[in-house]
Amino acid sequence: MKKLFLFVIVMTLSLTGLQAQKKNVPSADGKAPQGISSVAAEKVIKLPMPEVGLDGEFRTALKNRATTRDLKSEELPMEIISSLLWSAYGFNRPEEQKRVVPSAINVQEFDIYVFLEQGIYLYDAQRNTLNNVVEGDHRAEISKQKHFAVAPFSIVIVANYDRMTKFKNTEDRDFYAAVDCGYVSQEIYLFCAMNDLGTVACGGIDRDILKKLLKIKNGKAMLAHPVGRR
């Protein structure tokens, strides 16, 4: 009789827990989550605290992401530049020639230029090298904004339209170049947030000067990011 009584209690508790889950009401432990499809159709839906999937370094990167214009001229190690460039436009699946950022129809349209005091360099992600294309210090020529002259290096993102022939018209091409550029820009922001660096995405750049400096024949300088210590 005692065993039967215990069995009834166990089954009752189990059914209570299942019913609570189905109704999205916390069971005895208070941990039953509310499913998306079961949320009442209210004009205003109160969201739970943003905690799921935001542990550790990812939360830190998002918390610290910020625009910084007051940059220091302090020299940075080449390891920082290498890691930042990989984070922005490197190959995370080299065997498939796939990068850390997506691109529409996988055209991978960008040329990434690094402006150093020594000169302007084109980033080769496959070989992990910087290839000199222009000698001399041209950092201040990117824009009239003063942080370009101060930052130890700047990144200029150039859309190469020769790689975008799959798009039927210029409107689609320009739209997706802008969208894809946003992915690269955000990667730069997040890397800087994780490494005590400052940066700002600048659209107010001198595209005529950049076109001559970089010998852009069929493309456009989209954005520039000066990078330095905060």
C-alpha atoms as one frame of an Amber mdcrd trajectory, in Angstrom:
protein
   0.000   0.000   0.000   2.865   2.325   0.887   4.568   1.606  -2.487   1.343
   2.366  -4.326   0.987   5.646  -2.430   4.561   6.690  -3.340   3.957   5.738
  -6.963   0.859   7.941  -7.101   2.771  10.888  -5.615   5.641  10.516  -8.132
   3.236  10.303 -11.077   1.294  13.331  -9.831   4.457  15.433  -9.557   5.589
  14.314 -13.020   2.277  15.216 -14.608   2.283  18.570 -12.819   5.709  19.336
 -14.275   4.636  18.375 -17.790   1.492  20.467 -17.586   3.507  23.428 -16.363
   5.864  23.094 -19.339   3.003  22.848 -21.801   1.436  25.986 -20.378   4.873
  27.671 -20.164   4.360  28.164 -16.447   7.455  27.544 -14.317   7.314  24.180
 -12.595   8.517  23.561  -9.047  12.137  24.472  -9.883  11.011  27.733 -11.579
  13.209  27.145 -14.664  10.719  26.225 -17.392  11.248  28.678 -20.298   8.418
  30.276 -22.193   8.255  29.243 -25.848   8.020  31.813 -28.637   4.851  30.380
 -30.152   3.011  30.427 -26.821   3.545  34.116 -26.044   0.243  35.953 -25.776
  -0.571  38.304 -28.662  -0.168  41.469 -26.648   0.632  44.914 -28.048   3.698
  45.006 -25.809   5.602  41.819 -25.015   7.825  41.924 -21.950  11.087  40.179
 -22.787  13.158  38.141 -20.338  16.601  39.418 -19.360  19.170  39.088 -22.222
  21.310  36.304 -20.795  21.021  33.203 -22.992  24.050  32.794 -25.273  25.751
  35.899 -23.887  28.351  34.326 -21.644  32.034  35.143 -21.383  33.990  36.839
 -24.153  31.046  37.386 -26.481  29.205  39.487 -23.910  32.431  41.371 -23.144
  32.965  42.193 -26.824  29.424  43.517 -27.223  29.567  45.436 -23.960  32.848
  47.141 -24.890  32.035  47.881 -28.537  32.142  51.613 -29.044  33.165  54.337
 -31.464  36.413  56.026 -30.437  37.785  59.104 -32.189  40.342  60.096 -29.562
  43.106  57.696 -30.565  46.690  57.551 -29.351  49.697  57.467 -31.672  51.273
  54.682 -29.610  52.936  52.054 -31.784  51.175  48.696 -32.003  52.764  45.252
 -32.479  52.444  43.570 -35.871  50.701  40.665 -34.134  47.776  42.985 -33.421
  47.545  44.043 -37.075  47.739  40.431 -38.243  45.006  39.250 -35.874  42.771
  42.235 -36.652  43.049  41.694 -40.401  42.259  37.995 -40.032  39.247  38.839
 -37.863  38.024  41.340 -40.453  38.624  39.465 -43.692  40.666  36.321 -43.143
  39.836  32.747 -44.112  38.289  30.773 -41.255  37.707  27.809 -43.599  40.755
  28.005 -45.881  40.133  24.588 -47.402  36.869  25.967 -48.797  38.167  29.486
 -49.431  35.498  30.832 -47.057  36.073  33.911 -44.923  35.077  34.987 -41.421
  32.528  37.385 -42.932  29.742  36.526 -45.388  29.355  38.089 -48.813  26.432
  38.044 -51.231  26.751  35.144 -53.706  30.177  34.599 -52.079  31.821  37.089
 -54.453  34.329  38.202 -51.784  34.596  41.598 -53.437  36.851  43.516 -51.072
  40.455  44.605 -51.241  41.718  45.519 -47.789  44.413  48.196 -47.670  46.500
  49.022 -44.611  47.967  52.511 -44.304  51.168  52.517 -42.245  53.858  55.125
 -41.730  56.051  53.074 -44.089  53.500  52.992 -46.896  50.240  51.514 -48.142
  49.881  47.731 -48.168  47.370  45.304 -49.666  46.334  42.483 -47.351  46.752
  38.982 -48.792  44.670  36.778 -46.499  45.686  33.546 -48.196  49.409  34.098
 -47.610  48.936  36.248 -44.504  51.107  39.022 -45.915  51.012  42.768 -46.478
  52.164  43.678 -49.981  53.426  47.202 -50.535  51.581  49.124 -53.245  52.557
  52.724 -52.416  55.577  53.990 -50.509  55.504  56.776 -47.935  53.135  57.926
 -45.208  49.685  58.667 -46.636  47.583  58.158 -43.510  46.524  61.794 -43.277
  45.327  61.758 -46.909  42.539  59.266 -46.213  40.342  61.958 -44.704  40.438
  65.439 -43.245  39.400  63.941 -39.906  42.365  64.297 -37.576  42.339  60.773
 -36.117  43.701  59.340 -39.372  46.924  61.315 -38.959  47.230  60.226 -35.330
  46.373  56.511 -35.486  49.353  54.189 -36.015  47.493  52.488 -38.857  44.247
  52.657 -40.771  42.269  50.137 -42.786  40.562  51.117 -46.036  37.896  48.751
 -47.407  37.635  48.878 -51.198  34.903  47.134 -53.189  36.345  45.681 -56.383
  33.488  45.721 -58.889  35.312  43.349 -61.245  34.419  40.601 -58.777  30.737
  41.548 -58.759  29.742  40.752 -62.331  27.115  38.254 -61.065  24.887  41.174
 -60.109  22.541  42.211 -62.900  22.551  45.941 -62.262  24.543  48.611 -60.461
  21.797  49.139 -57.887  22.073  45.540 -56.663  25.863  45.680 -56.820  26.080
  48.860 -54.753  23.530  47.607 -52.245  25.299  44.327 -51.562  28.728  45.949
 -51.488  27.434  48.228 -48.736  25.839  45.337 -46.822  28.979  43.206 -47.049
  31.135  46.144 -45.978  29.076  46.384 -42.808  30.084  42.865 -41.849  33.788
  43.680 -42.193  33.386  46.918 -40.284  31.650  45.234 -37.368  34.387  42.587
 -37.148  36.926  45.395 -36.793  34.824  46.999 -34.060  34.473  43.756 -32.097
  38.168  42.897 -32.335  39.063  46.359 -31.058  36.546  46.000 -28.230  38.238
  42.784 -27.104  41.771  44.178 -27.269  41.552  47.602 -25.639  41.749  49.359
 -28.998  39.750  52.222 -30.388  38.330  52.684 -33.872  35.650  54.503 -35.821
  33.987  53.610 -39.114  34.434  56.618 -41.397  32.473  57.160 -44.576  33.704
  60.739 -44.904  36.883  59.814 -46.750  38.522  61.411 -49.767  37.551  58.924
 -52.444  39.165  60.877 -55.275  42.562  60.811 -53.576  42.154  57.162 -52.629
  41.205  56.278 -56.184  44.480  57.771 -57.435  46.631  56.400 -54.622  45.266
  52.867 -54.868  44.795  52.945 -58.650  41.155  51.910 -58.351  39.896  51.320
 -61.893  36.528  49.706 -61.304  35.508  49.974 -57.686  34.947  52.217 -54.714
  36.542  52.966 -51.352  33.675  52.150 -49.002  34.847  52.801 -45.453  38.004
  53.492 -43.500  38.896  52.534 -39.934  41.712  54.299 -38.062  42.927  52.016
 -35.257  44.889  52.869 -32.128  44.995  52.700 -28.359  42.159  54.457 -26.567
